């Protein structure tokens, strides 16, 4: 007579089945593509490979990267999150509501904690819609995207909210604890380590991959997949809330019209990094490289004077190539 494996046993099985050589080869290719981009843009423009411009690339990668770290957990389950950009904006707006004299004027550390808690609450709401009500992630997060975008505009009257009265807030993102390296980049790197640990060393990451690989089998093995999905969306939205705080600091304001478009860049960074859109496979290191690659591409095209419309087309092409490569990989491995 056999017994159902425990949650810990299932996690161990997932670890043993994790892709190894194929994942490392793909990450090697991504790093190679990043190096090639650096070489091309350096040859094309003498202004590209400078300390200030590389710092600008890393700063641009930090917010998208933090969003992508959280998105990695959702995509690992086979889900999607279209609301990261507008949720990020709403969190920055709520930070203004909690912490500036135009609204509640609470002590700013308290305002930051409340803004993060607000973002986590939105994560619980989306997690509940997906896991308990069975609403597809695409629909649930699309609805959240529209709701958060509307809420930001309503709360602020479509007017930017500034943090000029908060001494030192801007230094949170643009200050330099390490010379030439913006603090936002440090926050991104620290969060990348946290995300790597959560994905590879804790049950939440292992169950995210397990659910994405085969949700029914995970459920049959005794795992409460609905509860773990709730935790996964909560985790993802905490990363999004942190990105909202960092973005508010970087701009020293909450811009209510900002946010749309960040979801595609975050998803692109995740997929380019090797996390499968079909779920069941995730790489935090790949996500970090993917976010840097996207920022490098955008920066290089801007320096070359390429019109923004063509930059969007270039990004779209990169996304299509990344998704196509993932589809080919899954066909060859028999996953699709």
N, C-alpha and C positions, 0 to 999 in steps of 0.2 A: 504494500500500500504506500502510495506516495503522498506527500503533503505539499501544499502550495508554498513556494519560497517566500521568505520574509522580504520586507522592503530593502533591508541591507543587502540580502543575497541578490536581489534584482539589480541593485546598483553595482555590485561587483561584476555581474554578468555584462552589464552595459560597458563597464570599463574595459573588460577583456575584448569586447567586440568593437571598441573604438577604432576608427581608421588610423592606420599608422603611416606606412610608406607612402601611400597615395596622398595623404594630407600633407606630409612633409614636402613631397615633390611639388604640389600645388603652391605651398607657401614659398618655396624656393623660386618658382616662376613669378610670383607676385613681387617678391623683393627684386628679382631681375628686371621686371617691368618698371619698377620705381627707379632703379638705377639708370635704365635706358632713358626714361623721361628726364631725369636730372642732366644726363649727358646731352640730350637733344636741345633742351632749353638753355643750357650753359653755352653751347655752341651758337645758338640762335641769338642770344642776347647777353651782353656783358653785365647787365644789371640783375641777372637771375641769381647767380651763385655768389651772393654777398651775405654777410652776417645778418644785416637787417632784414633782407628779403627771406632768408631761410627762417628767421625768427617769425616773420609774418606768416609763412606757410604753416609753421607749427601752431601758431596762435589760431589760424583759421581751422586747422585740423582738430583743435581741442574740443570745441563745442560740438561739431559734427561727430567727432570720435566718441564723446561721452554719450551722445544720443545713440550711436551705433552699438556701444557696449551693452546698453539695456536692450536694444532691439535684437541683439544676438540671442538672448534667452528666449524671446518670443518666437523668432524664426526657427530656432532649434526644435520647438514643439510642432513645427509645421504651420504656425500661425503667421500673422502679419500685423504690424502696427502702423496705421496711417496717421495717427494723431500726435506723433512725437513733437513735430514742429509747433503746432498750435498749442499743445499742452505746455511746452516749454515757455511759450509766450504768456499763457495765462498764469503760470507760476510767477513769472517776473512781474506781471500786473498785480497779482495778489501780494507780492512782496512790497510793492508800492502802497497797496491798500493797508497792509499791516504796519508798515514802518515809516511812512512819511506823514508830515503834518497836514497834508491835504485830506487825509482820511483818518485812520485810527491813531497814528503817531506812537505806536508802541516802541519800547527799546529795540534797537535794530537786531541784536542777537535773537531776541524773542521772535521778531518778525521773520527772520530766516528760518527758525525752527518751524514756525507755523506754516510758512510757504512750502517747506519740504513735506510737512504733514498733509497739507492740502494736495500736493502732487501724489502722495502715497494713497490718499483717499480716492482720488480719481483712478488710480491703478486697481484698487479693490473693486471699484464700480465696474470697470471694464472686465476685470477678471471674473466677477460674478455673472456679468452678461454672457461671457463666453463659456464658462465652466458649468454654471448652474442652470442658465436659461437656454443654453445650446445655440446661442446666436453666433453665426460664423464670425471669426475674428475680423475679416474684411469689412463686414457690415457694422459690427460693434465699434471698431476703431474709426471707420468713416463717419459714423454718427458722432463719436466723441470729437473728431476733428472739426466738424461743423459746429458743434455745441461750444467747444472751447474758443473757437475763432469768434463766434458771435458774442460770447460772454466777455471776452477781452475788449471788444469794441463797445459793448453796452456799458461796462463798468467805467471805462475811461472816457466815454463820449468820443471815441476815436482820436483822442488826444494823447500824445506821448507824455509819460510821467517820469520826471527826472529825480535823480538821487543826489543832487548837488548839495543838499543840506546834510548828507551823511558823510562825515569826514572819513577819508581813507577807504571808502567802499570800492572805488575804482581800482585801488591797488590789489584787491583780491584777485583780479584777472590780469591786470596789466603791469602790476608791480613785479619786481625781480628779486626774489630771495637768492637766486643764483644769477650772477651777471649774464646779460644777453639772453636769458631764458625767461619768458613771461610766466607768471605764476599759474596762469590757466593751463599751460603745458604740464607743469608739475602736477596740478590737480588731475589732469587727464591721465598721466602716467601712473599716479597712485591708484586712481580708480580702475585703471587697466589691470593692475596687480590684484586688486580686490575682485574684479570680475573674473580674472583667470582662476583665482582660488575658489570662488563660488561655482564656476563652471566645471572645474576639474577635481575638486577635493570635497565637495559637499553634495548632499542628496538633491538639492534644488537644481544643480546643473546636470547631474546624472539623470534625474527624472525628466528634465526638459528634453534631453537627447533621446531618452527611452520612449517618451510619449510621441516625439516626432518620428521615431523609427517605426513603432507599432503600438498605438495607443491601446488597442484591444488586448494585446498580449500583456502589456504593462498592467492593465486593469485586472485581467484574469490572475496575474501573479500576486494579487493582493494589495496593490498600490492604489490609494485613493487619488485617482488622477484629477478629479474635480478640485480637491483641496490643493494639490500641488500646482495645478494651473493657476489657481487664485494667487498662490505665493509667487509664481513666476511673473505674472503681470504686475503684482505689487513691486517686485524687485525692479522690473524694467522701468516702471514709472518713477521710482526713486531716483534712478539714473537720469531720467528726463527732467525731474525737478531740480536736480543739481545742475544740469545744463542750463536750466532757466535762471538760476542764481548767477552762474558764471557769465551768461550772456548779458544779464542786467548789469553786472559789474563792468563787463567789457565796454558796453555802450553808455554806462552810467545813467541808464534810463530803461524804462519799459516801453517798448514800441508795439502797440496793440495790433498793427497791421503786419507785423513780422511773423514768420513761422512757416507759411505755406512754401513748400519746396524742400524744406529740411528733411522731411520724411523720406523723399526719394534719395537724397544724398546719403542719409543714414542707412537705408536699405541697400543702396549700391555698395557702400563701404563694407557692409556685412557679407554680401554675396561675393564681391571681389575677393574678400578675405578667406573664402573657402567654406563659409557656412551655407548649407544647402537650403534653397527656398522650399524644398519639399520636407524639410525637417530631418531629424535623425543624425545630424552632423553639425558640429560647431567648432569654431576656432577663435578665441579671443585675440591671440597674437595676430592672426590673419586680419581680424577686424581693425586692429591698430594700424597695420600696414595699409589696409584698404582705405582707411580715413586719410592717412598721409598721402596716399597716391591720388585720391580725389582732390585734396587741397593743392597738391603739386600741379595737377593738370589744370585746375582753375587758375592758379597763380601764373603759370607759364603762359597760358593763352591770353591772360590780361596783359602781361608784360609785352607780349608780341603784338598787342593792339588788336586782337581778334574781337570782333563785335560780340556782345553778350548773347545775341541770338544764336551765333555759331558755337559759342561755348556750351550752350544748353544742348545743341545737337551733338556735340562731341561727348558730353556726359551721357546722353541717351545711348549713343553708340557703345560706349564702354559698358553700360548696364546690360545692353542686349548681348554683347560678347560674353560677359560674365555669366549671365543666366544660360546662354547657349552652351558654354563650357561645362556648366554644372549639369545640364540635361544630358550632354554627351557622356559625361563621367558616370551618371546614374544608369544610363543605358548599358554601358560597357560592364558595369558591376552588377547588372541584373536588378537594380532597384526600381527601374521604370520600364 
